[in-house]
Amino acid sequence: MTPPFEIDPARPVLIAGPTASGKSALALEIAEQSGGVIVNADSMQVYDNWRILSARPSPQDEARAPHLLYGHVPRFADYSAGHWLREVAKILEGGTRPIIVGGTGLYFRALTEGLAEIPPTDPAIRARADAILVEHGLDALLRDLDAETRGRIDTANPMRVQRAWEVLTATGRGLAAWQAATKPPLLPAGRAHAIVLDAPKDWLTPRIETRFDAMLAAGALEEARANLDGWDPAHPSARAHGGPELVAHLRGEMTLEDARDRATIITRQYAKRQRTWFRKHMRDWTWIRPPSA
C-alpha cells in the first residue's frame, strides 16, 4: 500500500486507522522504501501474551524492518498512555526516524497534543471502580463524572470512562481539567507525515471477519488457552478483542461459533468508535483510502 504522495525520508511518519485497515502493511512498506524504525501505537499489541489475537506483526515482518514497543509488557503489568509516551520520548531522543503506527487514538493525541501528568491511581480506587462497573454498569461511573470530562471522552469505552472516574476520585479534579494543564507535545502532527487510513465500513467488515478466522487458524484458541491460568477480565491485557469470548468457549460457556461471531461483532463496534474518534480529533491529518476500498 503506497501513499499517494512523496514521503520525506527524514520526516517522522504517523499512521492511524481502524483495526484491520492495513496500517502495519503501510508502515512496513514505508520503512523498507525510505528507512526508519516502526513503533507500535496499539494498546493491546504492547502485551506479551497476545501475539496472534492482537494482530502483532509476524516474526517474518519484524525481520524486514526494526520494530519497537511490541509484546514488551508483561501480561499482568499496568500500562497507560503515560507509560507509552515516556518510552516514545526515549526513541525520539535516539535520533532514528520513527514510523509510529496503531489504532489507539489516545496514544497519538498524547504524542501530538501533550499529556497531562496525572498522579498514579491507588489500587484500592481501581478496585472500587472495577466493582462498580461489574455491579452497576458503566452508567454508574458516568454519572459521577464532571460535565466537561463527559464531553471529552469516549463514553462508550469502559476503559476510558473508568480511567476518568479513577482520576476524579483520586485527585478531586476532573480529567478534562488535568488535560487542560498539559505540557507541549513531543511531536506535533505538523512536523510529521500524519496519515489516517480512511477505511469505509462496507470494505472493513469482511476484512475483520476474515482476519479473525485467520487468527483462529493460526492458533488464537491455543493462545487463549495459555491465558486461562490467572484470567482476570478486569485487567487491561484481558480486553483484547476475542480474548474474553475464546476464554468463555474454553470454559464451556459458549460454542466456538458463538465466540467467533461475538468477537467479530465487538471488533466491528470498536472499528466504528475508532472511525468516529479519528474524524473528531484528526481532521487535519492526511486521509487516504486503502487500495480497493
NUROPA-274674 format. One record per residue: x, y, z of N, C-alpha, C in turn. Coordinates in steps of 0.02 Angstrom, whole numbers, padded with zeros to 5 digits, always signed. Layout:
<recs>
XYZXYZXYZ ...
</recs>
This chain:
<recs>
+00043-00059+00000+00000+00000+00000+00045+00062+00000 +00052+00094-00056+00095+00152-00062+00054+00216-00053 +00075+00263-00010+00037+00326-00002+00040+00367-00066 -00015+00404-00081-00018+00441-00144+00018+00508-00140 +00075+00510-00105+00115+00571-00102+00186+00550-00083 +00234+00595-00094+00303+00578-00081+00317+00581-00006 +00352+00531+00019+00371+00527+00089+00442+00552+00097 +00451+00604+00137+00518+00630+00153+00552+00581+00200 +00609+00551+00180+00641+00501+00223+00667+00528+00289 +00671+00594+00296+00695+00623+00358+00639+00642+00405 +00577+00636+00382+00520+00661+00420+00485+00603+00456 +00469+00610+00520+00432+00557+00554+00365+00543+00519 +00340+00482+00529+00276+00461+00499+00230+00437+00554 +00168+00460+00553+00116+00436+00599+00062+00404+00557 +00043+00343+00573-00009+00307+00536-00062+00282+00584 -00121+00311+00579-00178+00290+00620-00232+00260+00575 -00277+00224+00605-00331+00195+00566-00367+00142+00606 -00427+00124+00586-00464+00072+00622-00430+00004+00616 -00450-00041+00660-00422-00108+00659-00435-00142+00592 -00385-00181+00569-00389-00220+00507-00388-00177+00444 -00367-00114+00448-00367-00071+00389-00302-00072+00349 -00252-00108+00373-00189-00114+00336-00135-00067+00358 -00138-00042+00419-00089+00005+00445-00018-00024+00447 -00013-00085+00473+00053-00116+00481+00086-00127+00413 +00047-00147+00364+00075-00159+00297+00102-00094+00268 +00065-00039+00278+00089+00026+00253+00153+00047+00289 +00155+00039+00355+00214+00057+00393+00275+00017+00369 +00266-00047+00357+00321-00089+00335+00345-00068+00266 +00299-00051+00222+00319-00030+00155+00359+00035+00158 +00337+00082+00199+00374+00145+00206+00443+00133+00235 +00448+00090+00286+00512+00075+00317+00560+00044+00268 +00535-00001+00226+00579-00034+00178+00600+00013+00122 +00557+00060+00104+00572+00105+00049+00616+00164+00070 +00604+00190+00131+00640+00252+00149+00671+00250+00218 +00672+00192+00250+00707+00184+00314+00665+00206+00373 +00690+00190+00432+00657+00208+00494+00641+00148+00536 +00619+00162+00597+00600+00109+00644+00525+00112+00655 +00491+00055+00652+00419+00052+00661+00404+00048+00736 +00363+00095+00760+00348+00100+00831+00274+00087+00842 +00258+00041+00887+00189+00022+00899+00151+00076+00937 +00090+00090+00914+00043+00134+00949-00024+00100+00957 -00023+00037+00977-00083-00002+00990-00080-00029+01060 -00131-00014+01101-00128-00030+01172-00131-00104+01188 -00153-00146+01141-00153-00218+01152-00090-00251+01127 -00060-00223+01075+00000-00254+01046+00062-00245+01090 +00057-00206+01143+00114-00199+01189+00121-00261+01233 +00066-00298+01243+00068-00354+01291+00099-00416+01260 +00136-00453+01304+00173-00511+01279+00130-00574+01271 +00067-00572+01296+00026-00633+01295-00022-00637+01236 -00022-00586+01192-00067-00587+01134-00029-00569+01071 +00005-00616+01041+00034-00602+00975-00018-00611+00920 -00053-00667+00920-00100-00682+00867-00162-00639+00872 -00194-00639+00931-00258-00605+00939-00253-00530+00935 -00196-00501+00950-00187-00428+00944-00163-00408+00875 -00151-00458+00832-00127-00445+00763-00060-00410+00762 -00016-00429+00809+00052-00402+00807+00086-00424+00743 +00135-00385+00719+00173-00406+00660+00204-00475+00671 +00206-00514+00619+00235-00581+00623+00311-00576+00631 +00342-00631+00654+00416-00631+00657+00447-00617+00589 +00415-00640+00536+00441-00627+00469+00440-00552+00453 +00385-00518+00471+00381-00446+00459+00431-00408+00503 +00438-00431+00565+00484-00398+00610+00557-00405+00586 +00570-00457+00547+00638-00466+00520+00652-00419+00461 +00599-00391+00432+00608-00349+00372+00625-00276+00390 +00610-00255+00451+00624-00187+00473+00624-00186+00549 +00660-00139+00579+00660-00135+00653+00590-00118+00680 +00570-00152+00733+00506-00141+00766+00518-00130+00841 +00483-00081+00871+00490-00067+00942+00422-00062+00976 +00422-00078+01040+00362-00074+01084+00308-00124+01065 +00328-00182+01041+00282-00236+01027+00295-00293+01075 +00243-00316+01111+00249-00375+01153+00301-00370+01208 +00313-00309+01233+00366-00300+01282+00340-00290+01353 +00274-00290+01362+00244-00277+01427+00216-00343+01454 +00234-00363+01516+00208-00425+01544+00132-00423+01551 +00102-00481+01547+00029-00488+01546-00005-00451+01603 +00022-00455+01664-00012-00428+01722+00010-00358+01740 +00053-00328+01700+00077-00260+01715+00027-00208+01692 +00025-00153+01728-00015-00096+01706+00025-00058+01653 -00011-00031+01604+00023+00007+01551-00027+00059+01525 -00006+00121+01526-00051+00177+01508-00021+00218+01452 -00059+00268+01430-00033+00314+01380+00029+00350+01406 +00031+00362+01472+00090+00394+01501+00152+00350+01495 +00144+00284+01510+00200+00238+01501+00224+00239+01428 +00176+00235+01383+00193+00233+01311+00230+00297+01290 +00205+00354+01312+00235+00417+01292+00307+00424+01317 +00319+00400+01378+00388+00403+01404+00435+00359+01363 +00410+00301+01341+00452+00257+01300+00464+00287+01231 +00413+00318+01203+00421+00350+01138+00469+00409+01143 +00468+00446+01198+00514+00502+01207+00586+00478+01201 +00602+00421+01231+00670+00394+01226+00688+00375+01155 +00639+00349+01118+00651+00331+01048+00666+00394+01007 +00626+00446+01018+00637+00509+00981+00705+00539+00998 +00726+00533+01061+00791+00560+01080+00848+00522+01046 +00835+00460+01027+00887+00419+00995+00904+00442+00925 +00861+00481+00894+00876+00509+00829+00855+00468+00769 +00832+00406+00779+00809+00365+00723+00740+00388+00701 +00730+00393+00635+00666+00417+00609+00611+00367+00627 +00559+00388+00665+00507+00342+00686+00449+00338+00635 +00421+00279+00628+00359+00268+00591+00311+00239+00643 +00269+00283+00671+00227+00264+00728+00159+00243+00702 +00139+00182+00718+00079+00153+00686+00036+00118+00737 -00030+00129+00732-00076+00094+00777-00146+00124+00774 -00189+00096+00815-00259+00118+00815-00282+00148+00880 -00236+00159+00928-00254+00188+00992-00249+00264+00987 -00306+00295+00977-00307+00367+00966-00278+00407+01023 -00288+00383+01085-00262+00419+01143-00186+00423+01142 -00153+00372+01117-00080+00374+01112-00059+00430+01064 -00091+00433+01006-00073+00485+00957-00089+00554+00984 -00145+00560+01019-00162+00625+01047-00111+00647+01099 -00089+00600+01141-00037+00616+01190+00027+00638+01157 +00045+00605+01103+00106+00620+01067+00103+00688+01032 +00048+00703+00999+00044+00762+00957+00014+00823+00991 -00020+00813+01048-00052+00868+01084-00028+00876+01156 +00008+00825+01181+00031+00827+01250-00013+00785+01295 +00014+00769+01354-00022+00725+01401-00015+00754+01471 -00070+00758+01506-00069+00783+01575-00031+00736+01620 +00006+00764+01667+00045+00723+01714+00003+00708+01775 -00041+00659+01768-00089+00641+01821-00056+00592+01869 -00064+00602+01935-00034+00555+01983-00061+00485+01972 -00021+00434+01989-00044+00364+01982-00106+00351+02025 -00147+00305+02002-00208+00287+02038-00194+00235+02091 -00221+00246+02151-00214+00198+02205-00250+00133+02185 -00219+00075+02195-00251+00012+02178-00319+00003+02211 -00329+00030+02272-00393+00023+02306-00448+00060+02268 -00431+00117+02239-00480+00155+02199-00497+00117+02135 -00447+00087+02106-00459+00047+02045-00504-00012+02061 -00493-00043+02118-00535-00100+02139-00607-00078+02149 -00617-00018+02178-00685+00008+02186-00718+00019+02118 -00680+00047+02071-00707+00059+02004-00725-00007+01970 -00683-00057+01978-00697-00123+01948-00763-00150+01976 -00771-00143+02042-00832-00170+02074-00894-00133+02052 -00890-00068+02047-00947-00029+02024-00966-00048+01952 -00916-00056+01911-00929-00073+01841-00964-00141+01836 -00942-00189+01876-00972-00256+01874-01042-00256+01903 -01052-00221+01958-01115-00224+01994-01168-00177+01966 -01147-00119+01942-01196-00068+01923-01190-00044+01851 -01136-00063+01816-01130-00045+01747-01096+00022+01735 -01085+00036+01671-01048+00095+01650-01082+00160+01671 -01148+00162+01670-01184+00224+01686-01170+00247+01757 -01157+00201+01802-01144+00220+01872-01079+00260+01877 -01030+00242+01837-00967+00280+01836-00977+00347+01799 -01014+00345+01745-01025+00405+01705-01061+00460+01745 -01108+00439+01787-01147+00488+01825-01103+00530+01872 -01048+00502+01894-01005+00537+01941-00957+00585+01907 -00949+00581+01842-00900+00623+01807-00926+00694+01799 -00880+00741+01797-00898+00810+01783-00918+00817+01710 -00959+00867+01695-00986+00876+01628-00932+00886+01576 -00881+00924+01594-00828+00938+01545-00791+00874+01525 -00778+00831+01574-00745+00768+01558-00790+00723+01516 -00854+00718+01535-00901+00677+01496-00903+00699+01423 -00895+00763+01410-00898+00788+01342-00835+00776+01302 -00781+00754+01336-00717+00747+01301-00696+00675+01290 -00724+00628+01330-00702+00559+01324-00752+00519+01283 -00730+00459+01263-00774+00412+01228-00817+00377+01282 -00879+00399+01290-00921+00373+01344-00945+00302+01333 -00931+00275+01274-00949+00205+01260-00890+00158+01274 -00833+00186+01293-00773+00146+01304-00763+00136+01380 -00776+00077+01407-00771+00067+01479-00703+00084+01508 -00650+00070+01470-00583+00084+01495-00573+00159+01505 -00596+00199+01457-00587+00272+01461-00631+00301+01517 -00693+00276+01523-00738+00301+01575-00710+00284+01644 -00687+00223+01652-00660+00203+01717-00598+00244+01734 -00555+00256+01686-00495+00297+01698-00515+00367+01722 -00565+00397+01689-00587+00464+01708-00615+00463+01779 -00654+00412+01796-00682+00406+01863-00627+00399+01915 -00577+00358+01900-00522+00348+01947-00484+00412+01959 -00472+00451+01906-00435+00514+01913-00474+00562+01957 -00539+00569+01944-00580+00615+01983-00583+00593+02056 -00591+00528+02068-00596+00503+02136-00530+00511+02174 -00475+00499+02139-00409+00501+02171-00384+00572+02184 -00401+00618+02139-00371+00685+02143-00421+00740+02159 -00486+00725+02153-00536+00777+02163-00539+00826+02106 -00507+00810+02052-00502+00854+01993-00520+00814+01931 -00564+00840+01889-00585+00804+01830-00529+00794+01780 -00536+00740+01741-00485+00725+01690-00477+00783+01641 -00532+00815+01622-00528+00871+01575-00486+00928+01603 -00491+00941+01668-00452+00994+01700-00377+00976+01699 -00362+00913+01712-00292+00891+01708-00266+00899+01637 -00306+00880+01589-00284+00884+01519-00273+00957+01497 -00310+01003+01527-00301+01073+01509-00234+01101+01530 -00200+01065+01576-00136+01088+01601-00078+01048+01571 -00086+01024+01510-00035+00982+01480+00027+01021+01458 +00083+00986+01456+00145+01015+01430+00145+01013+01354 +00190+01050+01321+00194+01048+01247+00204+00977+01222 +00177+00961+01164+00183+00892+01138+00253+00875+01116 +00268+00810+01119+00333+00785+01095+00341+00792+01020 +00286+00777+00984+00290+00777+00911+00224+00803+00882 +00218+00869+00871+00157+00895+00840+00146+00863+00772 +00083+00851+00754+00067+00818+00691+00095+00856+00631 +00102+00922+00636+00128+00962+00581+00201+00951+00566 +00237+00917+00612+00307+00902+00600+00317+00832+00573 +00263+00799+00555+00267+00729+00531+00221+00720+00471 +00231+00666+00435+00180+00643+00388+00127+00608+00430 +00071+00642+00442+00019+00616+00485-00038+00588+00442 -00046+00522+00442-00090+00487+00396-00145+00450+00434 -00206+00455+00409-00261+00413+00434-00286+00370+00377 -00291+00305+00388-00320+00261+00337-00396+00266+00341 -00427+00290+00289-00499+00301+00286-00532+00238+00259 -00548+00192+00304-00575+00127+00285-00650+00126+00294 -00689+00125+00239-00762+00125+00246-00788+00060+00275 -00845+00064+00307-00874+00007+00343-00884-00053+00297 -00913-00042+00238-00928-00099+00193-00865-00136+00171 -00810-00101+00168-00746-00132+00149-00714-00165+00209 -00721-00134+00267-00685-00157+00326-00717-00218+00358 -00784-00221+00358-00819-00275+00394-00797-00345+00371 -00796-00360+00306-00773-00427+00287-00700-00440+00303 -00659-00388+00303-00589-00396+00322-00583-00416+00396 -00624-00385+00438-00623-00403+00509-00642-00476+00519 -00694-00497+00484-00717-00566+00491-00666-00616+00464 -00637-00600+00406-00587-00644+00377-00525-00648+00421 -00506-00591+00450-00446-00590+00491-00455-00632+00554 -00515-00629+00584-00525-00668+00645-00523-00743+00629 -00551-00762+00572-00547-00833+00552-00474-00853+00542 -00434-00808+00513-00363-00823+00503-00327-00828+00570 -00348-00788+00619-00318-00793+00685-00333-00861+00717 -00395-00884+00709-00413-00949+00736-00371-01004+00703 -00362-00998+00638-00322-01047+00602-00249-01045+00623 -00226-00986+00644-00156-00978+00663-00142-00996+00735 -00194-01013+00774-00183-01035+00842-00209-00989+00896 -00257-00945+00880-00284-00898+00930-00316-00935+00989 -00348-00992+00975-00381-01029+01029-00328-01056+01078 -00273-01080+01052-00219-01104+01096-00189-01046+01135 -00185-00988+01104-00159-00929+01138-00205-00910+01196 -00270-00914+01185-00318-00900+01238-00312-00952+01294 -00301-01015+01275-00294-01068+01325-00234-01053+01371 -00182-01024+01343-00123-01007+01383-00137-00951+01432 -00192-00915+01421-00211-00860+01465-00262-00879+01518 -00284-00942+01518-00335-00963+01565-00312-00958+01638 -00250-00978+01651-00224-00976+01719-00216-00903+01741 -00253-00884+01792-00249-00816+01817-00290-00766+01778 -00336-00790+01737-00376-00746+01695-00416-00697+01738 -00410-00632+01722-00446-00580+01757-00475-00532+01705 -00540-00534+01692-00569-00493+01639-00562-00418+01652 -00547-00398+01714-00540-00327+01729-00471-00300+01711 -00424-00345+01699-00357-00321+01683-00353-00296+01612 -00317-00242+01599-00313-00214+01531-00293-00264+01477 -00247-00309+01492-00224-00356+01441-00278-00407+01423 -00329-00414+01466-00383-00462+01453-00435-00434+01405 -00426-00371+01384-00476-00339+01343-00461-00344+01268 -00414-00385+01250-00401-00396+01179-00464-00424+01147 -00484-00396+01090-00545-00418+01058-00541-00492+01040 -00590-00529+01064-00591-00601+01052-00565-00640+01111 -00524-00610+01154-00496-00645+01211-00550-00670+01260 -00592-00625+01286-00644-00649+01332-00691-00700+01301 -00705-00694+01237-00751-00740+01203-00720-00809+01196 -00656-00811+01177-00623-00876+01171-00613-00909+01239 -00599-00869+01289-00594-00897+01357-00662-00925+01379 -00716-00889+01364-00783-00914+01381-00796-00981+01346 -00775-00986+01283-00783-01050+01247-00744-01106+01281 -00681-01091+01300-00640-01141+01331-00668-01163+01399 -00705-01120+01430-00737-01137+01494-00805-01170+01485 -00825-01181+01423-00888-01214+01409-00948-01169+01413 -00938-01103+01410-00993-01055+01418-01024-01035+01352 -00992-01049+01296-01021-01036+01231-00985-01079+01179 -01018-01089+01122-00987-01128+01069-00932-01086+01036 -00889-01119+00999-00837-01083+00963-00868-01037+00910 -00921-01060+00877-00954-01019+00827-00982-00955+00859 -01014-00963+00917-01041-00904+00951-00985-00857+00974 -00930-00886+00997-00873-00846+01018-00845-00806+00959 -00840-00840+00902-00815-00807+00841-00862-00751+00821 -00927-00764+00820-00975-00713+00800-00974-00653+00847 -00972-00667+00912-00971-00613+00962-00908-00571+00956 -00851-00604+00945-00788-00569+00939-00787-00523+00879 -00813-00546+00823-00813-00503+00763-00862-00445+00771 -00917-00456+00805-00964-00401+00818-00930-00347+00861 -00897-00368+00914-00863-00321+00958-00809-00283+00921 -00773-00318+00877-00720-00285+00839-00748-00235+00790 -00805-00251+00759-00837-00203+00713-00860-00141+00751 -00887-00152+00811-00909-00095+00851-00850-00051+00871 -00795-00083+00887-00734-00046+00904-00709-00006+00844 -00710-00036+00785-00688+00000+00725-00731+00061+00712 -00796+00055+00725-00841+00112+00717-00822+00168+00764 -00807+00150+00828-00787+00202+00876-00721+00233+00855 -00675+00193+00828-00611+00221+00805-00622+00271+00749 -00663+00253+00700-00676+00300+00644-00705+00365+00669 -00752+00359+00716-00783+00420+00744-00731+00462+00780 -00688+00431+00819-00636+00466+00856-00588+00501+00808 -00566+00466+00757-00518+00495+00710-00549+00555+00674 -00612+00549+00655-00645+00605+00620-00648+00667+00666 -00656+00655+00730-00662+00711+00777-00595+00742+00793 -00543+00702+00801-00480+00727+00826-00424+00732+00774 -00434+00703+00715-00380+00702+00665-00402+00731+00598 -00444+00781+00601-00470+00810+00539-00415+00840+00496 -00361+00864+00528-00308+00898+00491-00254+00849+00466 -00260+00786+00481-00213+00736+00455-00229+00722+00382 -00183+00687+00349-00194+00667+00280-00232+00601+00279 -00292+00602+00249-00335+00542+00247-00326+00508+00180 -00312+00444+00181-00305+00406+00119-00347+00342+00122 -00372+00321+00065-00410+00258+00060-00361+00200+00048 -00371+00145+00084-00332+00086+00068-00347+00062-00003 -00301+00027-00035-00314+00001-00102-00378-00041-00104 -00417-00032-00155-00480-00069-00168-00536-00050-00121 -00524-00003-00074-00577+00017-00028-00626+00065-00062 
</recs>
